[in-house]
């Protein structure tokens, strides 16, 4: 099993647990379903925060990469 299969299984399990908790309420749902639904919500929150954090980093990495390529091309062609 690779990482994507594990992520798919985790997301499917948490989605089913969230649906169970949503349909029956957290008091009537099994403790395992409530716990798994909580972990699913926490996973979504962390994923969203990481995506928000890494988006500017990708922009900065692209800008630095473009500057490095420009510098190398200018050094090879000898233009200043």
C-alpha positions in Angstrom: 0.0 0.0 0.0 1.4 3.4 -0.9 0.7 6.7 0.7 -2.2 7.6 -1.6 -4.0 4.3 -0.9 -3.6 4.9 2.9 -4.9 8.5 2.5 -7.9 7.3 0.5 -8.7 4.6 3.2 -8.3 7.1 6.0 -10.4 9.7 4.2 -13.1 7.1 3.4 -13.2 5.9 7.0 -13.4 9.4 8.5 -16.1 10.3 6.0 -18.2 7.3 6.9 -17.7 8.1 10.6 -18.6 11.8 10.1 -21.8 10.7 8.2 -22.7 8.3 11.1 -22.2 11.0 13.7 -24.1 13.6 11.6 -27.0 11.3 11.1 -27.4 9.9 14.6 -25.9 12.7 16.7 -22.7 12.5 18.8 -24.5 11.2 21.9 -26.0 8.2 20.1 -23.0 7.4 17.8 -20.4 4.9 18.9 -17.4 6.3 20.7 -15.2 5.0 17.9 -17.2 6.9 15.2 -17.0 10.1 17.2 -13.2 9.7 17.7 -12.6 8.9 14.1 -14.8 11.8 13.0 -12.8 14.1 15.2 -9.5 12.9 13.8 -10.9 13.4 10.3 -11.9 17.0 11.1 -8.5 17.6 12.6 -6.8 16.2 9.5 -8.8 18.5 7.2 -7.9 21.5 9.4 -4.2 20.7 9.4 -4.2 20.0 5.6 -5.9 23.4 5.0 -3.5 25.2 7.2 -0.5 23.6 5.6 -1.8 24.4 2.1 -2.2 28.1 3.2 1.3 28.1 4.6 3.1 26.4 1.7 1.5 28.4 -1.1 3.7 31.5 -0.5 6.8 29.2 -0.2 6.1 27.8 -3.6 5.9 31.3 -5.0 9.2 32.2 -3.4 10.9 29.0 -4.6 9.7 29.8 -8.2 11.0 33.4 -8.0 14.4 32.2 -6.6 14.6 29.5 -9.4 13.8 32.1 -12.1 16.4 34.4 -10.8 19.0 31.6 -10.7 18.2 30.6 -14.3 18.5 34.2 -15.4 21.8 34.6 -13.6 23.2 31.4 -15.2 22.0 32.4 -18.7 23.5 35.9 -18.3 26.8 34.4 -17.1 27.0 32.0 -20.1 26.1 34.6 -22.7 28.4 37.2 -21.0 25.8 40.0 -21.0 25.7 42.3 -18.0 
